[in-house]
Amino acid sequence: MAVDILLQETLSLTRSTGKTVSITCKGTTGCESYIHWYQKKEKEAFKRILYMALSGGAPIKDDGFQDFTATKKESDTFSLTIYNLQASYHATYYCACWVSHTGRLVKAFGSGTKLIVSGKLCFISLVTAYPPSKLQDGKSAWLCVASGMVPDAVRFKWTEKGKNEREKGGNIREQKTGGDGGYTTSMLIIDQDRTAQDKKYTCSVDHEAVQDESIQADTAEGGEREKDAVVPTCAPRPNNETTLRPDLFAQKKQTALREQEYFDLQRSLYLANRTYTLMILKSVTYIGVACVLMYKRSSADGPITRR
């Protein structure tokens, strides 16, 4: 049972080896006694790093995490700091605590912050939104695709447009393809009603390369948004400058466009295959019905006898 109270606003952080990084966790007012920090590597179980009292003080570390420490920033804000980054520290980090829920204690986790220990460039090339399509069960689907990005950690948010724009919940499905440089899709599925076809939605994408802002694409008629800033190791520079790499961006943009064309081609081939299959099934059904009718007719006439 999930209990969402802890907030980790930073989706991912990319730093080079030997550097220091801090990960923040907010919303601990509902926690009981202690705040915990966990490390989760791909295909491995969660490992607790340390825990500390909500009142502050020195953290209590588990074995093997000598480069890790935690501090209390504000009344409901804590941070995990990692010194002397190594490749083995590449993982997703979660804050957690025990909370009271329906009369019992359950452990609540933050959404996690992905730490990438690498000197790679950080960028996102293209966000594409598609007009709505109807599903077989009467529901409607809106599709948003973020492509050509490093790292591959991205967060989607759907907003219903209107007088008071609000975040849209409901059935949202996400799928990731290709890892770094690939694409991630988000599909918003809602029940069809009389006003659904008049609704308009905006897809917003949060990524490390666009700090303190989001890339938005409107699904009303289909749209695209490009981001041409490429930031080395994704860390904000002391003078707030952004290093641009037009040559690299152009290359990544072409790659993203090719991947998008491939995605569109797959979609077209899938629809063509479905149509062709239905035509074959209709033909087989027609032939079968005709054979049955001919058989019944010949049986009703009976054998011809001569006298």
Buried (B, 14 or more C-beta within 10 A) or exposed (E): EEBEBBBBEBBBBBBEEEBEBBBBBBBBEBBBEBBBBBBBEEEEEEBBBBBBEBEEEEBEBBEEBEEBBBBBEEEBBBBBEBEEBEEEBBBBBBBBBBBEBEEEEEEBBBBBBBBBBBEBBBBBBBBBBBEBEEEEEEBBBBBBBBBBBBBBBBBBBBBBBEEEEEEBEEEBEEEEEEEEBBBBBBBBBBEBEEEBEEBBBBBBBBBBBBBEEBBBBBBEEEBBBBBBBBBBBBBEEEEEEEEEBEEBBEEBBEBBBEBBEEBEEEEEEEEEEEEEEEEEEEEEEEEEEEEEEEEEEEEEEEEEEEE
